[in-house]
Amino acid sequence: MAIKAVVWDVDDTLFDYTSADREGMRAHLTAEGPLAGHGTPEEALTRWRRITDQQWARFAAGEATFEGQRRDRVRAFVGRELTDGEADDWFGRYLRHYETAWALFPDVLPALDLLAAGYRHAVLSNSSLHVQDRKLRVLGVHDRFEVVLCAAELGVSKPAAAAFHAACEALALSPDQVAYVGDHPEIDGRGAAEAGLLSVWIDRDGAYTAGDAPTGPRRIASLAELPALLGADTRFGAPSTFR
């Protein structure tokens, strides 16, 4: 059946989360003062990302609230007990630096422009609507999407099939009429494929070897490859670098 809609992940798919997080945390640590106990800036950034991944996994598994995983990230990073208010204040100071670094990937707007006439568009994110709705507005692309769905409000997160099916239901389309584009090989790539969607895994940095690649998703290196994959005007597209 022909694809009628594209559902998008946000962080590290449309929005360059990794770069914004890295630059935001670097600026935050500089503003906070000496890196006592955190090693070099790069070591501190690596530790922050590892803690973020660990706490996000707890949230995705339903073991922590969205706000709770944020507070626990801060407590684990600073290595001491903090009240909820103290943790919120620390995270809020980090957020101000992080948000100044927000940016779309360069290939996003050209892809959205080319696909606008031929496909409906929606968002499915493992974040919260409060966070992603605002982010999409600040980045200037919120109006490109009919629906924005997030795990915190859905009560189910990717890679569960129910999350992907919720997006299909919101568009009143069957899974085989929907493509999903995301950056994580398992959460996005395998999850969407097993839910019956056309799964498109964007691996911009080629960080995964052929042996790491999950079966099911189509693997691309740039959104420039997406229109051709969906059968749109191939003048924009480029042949896949992954075969």
Salt bridges, closest charged atoms under 4 A:
ASP9 OD1 - LYS158 NZ 3.06
ASP11 OD1 - LYS135 NZ 2.70
ASP12 OD2 - ARG49 NH2 3.68
GLU23 OE2 - ARG22 NE 3.56
GLU23 OE2 - ARG26 NH1 2.93
GLU32 OE2 - HIS28 ND1 3.89
GLU32 OE2 - ARG93 NE 2.87
GLU42 OE2 - ARG26 NH2 2.65
ASP53 OD1 - ARG49 NE 3.97
ASP72 OD2 - ARG58 NH1 3.03
ASP72 OD1 - ARG75 NH1 3.30
ASP84 OD2 - ARG71 NH1 3.58
ASP84 OD1 - ARG75 NH2 2.59
ASP88 OD1 - ARG71 NE 2.86
GLU99 OE2 - ARG134 NH1 2.95
ASP107 OD1 - ARG204 NH2 2.78
ASP113 OD1 - ARG144 NH1 2.76
ASP133 OD2 - ARG137 NE 2.77
ASP133 OD1 - HIS142 NE2 2.64
ASP143 OD1 - HIS142 ND1 3.84
GLU146 OE2 - ARG120 NE 2.74
GLU186 OE1 - ARG190 NE 2.56
ASP188 OD1 - LYS158 NZ 2.78
ASP203 OD2 - ARG219 NH2 2.86
ASP233 OD2 - ARG235 NH2 2.36
